[in-house]
Amino acid sequence: MTTEPLNWTKSSYSSNGGACVEWAPATVSATGVVPVRDSKRPNGLVLTVPPSAWTGLVALARSSDI
């Protein structure tokens, strides 16, 4: 993982006050992993997953009534 600050992108649902995530898309091409964090805890832990896992998670979230 890079030591430089990440450029985080919020979920489109973050403005609704729900439990949302942020991810750093520019980091994926540089490192081969997708950094993910809780949008309400920007200084908290960062989960890194392979792009295929992130794609599956997004597809699941879009197909479910969460």
mmCIF file of the C-alpha atoms, coordinates in Angstrom:
data_MODEL
# 
_entry.id   MODEL 
# 
loop_
_atom_site.group_PDB 
_atom_site.id 
_atom_site.type_symbol 
_atom_site.label_atom_id 
_atom_site.label_alt_id 
_atom_site.label_comp_id 
_atom_site.label_asym_id 
_atom_site.label_entity_id 
_atom_site.label_seq_id 
_atom_site.pdbx_PDB_ins_code 
_atom_site.Cartn_x 
_atom_site.Cartn_y 
_atom_site.Cartn_z 
_atom_site.occupancy 
_atom_site.B_iso_or_equiv 
_atom_site.pdbx_formal_charge 
_atom_site.auth_seq_id 
_atom_site.auth_comp_id 
_atom_site.auth_asym_id 
_atom_site.auth_atom_id 
_atom_site.pdbx_PDB_model_num 
ATOM 1  C CA . MET A 1 1  ? 0.000   0.000  0.000   1.00 0.00 ? 1  MET A CA 1 
ATOM 2  C CA . THR A 1 2  ? 1.200   3.525  -0.670  1.00 0.00 ? 2  THR A CA 1 
ATOM 3  C CA . THR A 1 3  ? 2.272   5.859  2.123   1.00 0.00 ? 3  THR A CA 1 
ATOM 4  C CA . GLU A 1 4  ? 0.903   8.923  0.315   1.00 0.00 ? 4  GLU A CA 1 
ATOM 5  C CA . PRO A 1 5  ? -2.557  10.234 1.272   1.00 0.00 ? 5  PRO A CA 1 
ATOM 6  C CA . LEU A 1 6  ? -5.335  8.465  -0.585  1.00 0.00 ? 6  LEU A CA 1 
ATOM 7  C CA . ASN A 1 7  ? -7.946  10.272 -2.641  1.00 0.00 ? 7  ASN A CA 1 
ATOM 8  C CA . TRP A 1 8  ? -11.168 8.873  -1.154  1.00 0.00 ? 8  TRP A CA 1 
ATOM 9  C CA . THR A 1 9  ? -14.502 8.718  -2.979  1.00 0.00 ? 9  THR A CA 1 
ATOM 10 C CA . LYS A 1 10 ? -17.704 8.515  -0.923  1.00 0.00 ? 10 LYS A CA 1 
ATOM 11 C CA . SER A 1 11 ? -20.615 6.278  -1.635  1.00 0.00 ? 11 SER A CA 1 
ATOM 12 C CA . SER A 1 12 ? -23.484 8.084  -3.315  1.00 0.00 ? 12 SER A CA 1 
ATOM 13 C CA . TYR A 1 13 ? -25.558 7.150  -0.248  1.00 0.00 ? 13 TYR A CA 1 
ATOM 14 C CA . SER A 1 14 ? -23.280 8.986  2.232   1.00 0.00 ? 14 SER A CA 1 
ATOM 15 C CA . SER A 1 15 ? -25.387 12.139 2.091   1.00 0.00 ? 15 SER A CA 1 
ATOM 16 C CA . ASN A 1 16 ? -28.367 10.130 3.387   1.00 0.00 ? 16 ASN A CA 1 
ATOM 17 C CA . GLY A 1 17 ? -26.772 9.689  6.826   1.00 0.00 ? 17 GLY A CA 1 
ATOM 18 C CA . GLY A 1 18 ? -26.554 5.912  6.485   1.00 0.00 ? 18 GLY A CA 1 
ATOM 19 C CA . ALA A 1 19 ? -23.692 3.560  7.182   1.00 0.00 ? 19 ALA A CA 1 
ATOM 20 C CA . CYS A 1 20 ? -21.562 4.167  4.108   1.00 0.00 ? 20 CYS A CA 1 
ATOM 21 C CA . VAL A 1 21 ? -18.142 3.405  2.746   1.00 0.00 ? 21 VAL A CA 1 
ATOM 22 C CA . GLU A 1 22 ? -15.422 5.256  0.895   1.00 0.00 ? 22 GLU A CA 1 
ATOM 23 C CA . TRP A 1 23 ? -12.929 3.800  -1.537  1.00 0.00 ? 23 TRP A CA 1 
ATOM 24 C CA . ALA A 1 24 ? -9.800  5.086  -3.270  1.00 0.00 ? 24 ALA A CA 1 
ATOM 25 C CA . PRO A 1 25 ? -10.155 4.267  -6.979  1.00 0.00 ? 25 PRO A CA 1 
ATOM 26 C CA . ALA A 1 26 ? -6.846  5.817  -8.108  1.00 0.00 ? 26 ALA A CA 1 
ATOM 27 C CA . THR A 1 27 ? -4.978  3.457  -5.794  1.00 0.00 ? 27 THR A CA 1 
ATOM 28 C CA . VAL A 1 28 ? -6.345  0.363  -7.531  1.00 0.00 ? 28 VAL A CA 1 
ATOM 29 C CA . SER A 1 29 ? -4.281  0.796  -10.690 1.00 0.00 ? 29 SER A CA 1 
ATOM 30 C CA . ALA A 1 30 ? -1.152  1.669  -8.714  1.00 0.00 ? 30 ALA A CA 1 
ATOM 31 C CA . THR A 1 31 ? -1.333  -1.145 -6.154  1.00 0.00 ? 31 THR A CA 1 
ATOM 32 C CA . GLY A 1 32 ? -3.750  -3.779 -7.457  1.00 0.00 ? 32 GLY A CA 1 
ATOM 33 C CA . VAL A 1 33 ? -5.940  -3.563 -4.340  1.00 0.00 ? 33 VAL A CA 1 
ATOM 34 C CA . VAL A 1 34 ? -9.057  -1.583 -3.459  1.00 0.00 ? 34 VAL A CA 1 
ATOM 35 C CA . PRO A 1 35 ? -8.779  0.382  -0.192  1.00 0.00 ? 35 PRO A CA 1 
ATOM 36 C CA . VAL A 1 36 ? -12.127 0.661  1.627   1.00 0.00 ? 36 VAL A CA 1 
ATOM 37 C CA . ARG A 1 37 ? -13.008 2.505  4.850   1.00 0.00 ? 37 ARG A CA 1 
ATOM 38 C CA . ASP A 1 38 ? -16.003 3.599  6.919   1.00 0.00 ? 38 ASP A CA 1 
ATOM 39 C CA . SER A 1 39 ? -16.977 7.115  5.824   1.00 0.00 ? 39 SER A CA 1 
ATOM 40 C CA . LYS A 1 40 ? -17.835 8.035  9.413   1.00 0.00 ? 40 LYS A CA 1 
ATOM 41 C CA . ARG A 1 41 ? -14.371 6.980  10.679  1.00 0.00 ? 41 ARG A CA 1 
ATOM 42 C CA . PRO A 1 42 ? -11.860 8.553  8.270   1.00 0.00 ? 42 PRO A CA 1 
ATOM 43 C CA . ASN A 1 43 ? -8.977  7.878  10.660  1.00 0.00 ? 43 ASN A CA 1 
ATOM 44 C CA . GLY A 1 44 ? -10.070 4.294  11.292  1.00 0.00 ? 44 GLY A CA 1 
ATOM 45 C CA . LEU A 1 45 ? -8.870  1.068  9.764   1.00 0.00 ? 45 LEU A CA 1 
ATOM 46 C CA . VAL A 1 46 ? -8.635  0.556  6.011   1.00 0.00 ? 46 VAL A CA 1 
ATOM 47 C CA . LEU A 1 47 ? -9.659  -2.755 4.479   1.00 0.00 ? 47 LEU A CA 1 
ATOM 48 C CA . THR A 1 48 ? -7.926  -3.718 1.246   1.00 0.00 ? 48 THR A CA 1 
ATOM 49 C CA . VAL A 1 49 ? -9.555  -6.202 -1.108  1.00 0.00 ? 49 VAL A CA 1 
ATOM 50 C CA . PRO A 1 50 ? -8.820  -7.442 -4.625  1.00 0.00 ? 50 PRO A CA 1 
ATOM 51 C CA . PRO A 1 51 ? -10.735 -5.678 -7.405  1.00 0.00 ? 51 PRO A CA 1 
ATOM 52 C CA . SER A 1 52 ? -12.811 -8.813 -8.057  1.00 0.00 ? 52 SER A CA 1 
ATOM 53 C CA . ALA A 1 53 ? -14.040 -8.820 -4.435  1.00 0.00 ? 53 ALA A CA 1 
ATOM 54 C CA . TRP A 1 54 ? -14.931 -5.114 -4.634  1.00 0.00 ? 54 TRP A CA 1 
ATOM 55 C CA . THR A 1 55 ? -16.841 -5.681 -7.878  1.00 0.00 ? 55 THR A CA 1 
ATOM 56 C CA . GLY A 1 56 ? -18.773 -8.518 -6.241  1.00 0.00 ? 56 GLY A CA 1 
ATOM 57 C CA . LEU A 1 57 ? -19.584 -6.426 -3.177  1.00 0.00 ? 57 LEU A CA 1 
ATOM 58 C CA . VAL A 1 58 ? -20.863 -3.532 -5.294  1.00 0.00 ? 58 VAL A CA 1 
ATOM 59 C CA . ALA A 1 59 ? -22.980 -5.924 -7.397  1.00 0.00 ? 59 ALA A CA 1 
ATOM 60 C CA . LEU A 1 60 ? -24.447 -7.469 -4.234  1.00 0.00 ? 60 LEU A CA 1 
ATOM 61 C CA . ALA A 1 61 ? -25.249 -4.057 -2.755  1.00 0.00 ? 61 ALA A CA 1 
ATOM 62 C CA . ARG A 1 62 ? -26.946 -2.920 -5.954  1.00 0.00 ? 62 ARG A CA 1 
ATOM 63 C CA . SER A 1 63 ? -29.074 -6.049 -6.169  1.00 0.00 ? 63 SER A CA 1 
ATOM 64 C CA . SER A 1 64 ? -30.229 -6.025 -2.524  1.00 0.00 ? 64 SER A CA 1 
ATOM 65 C CA . ASP A 1 65 ? -32.655 -3.961 -0.498  1.00 0.00 ? 65 ASP A CA 1 
ATOM 66 C CA . ILE A 1 66 ? -30.161 -2.935 2.129   1.00 0.00 ? 66 ILE A CA 1 
# 
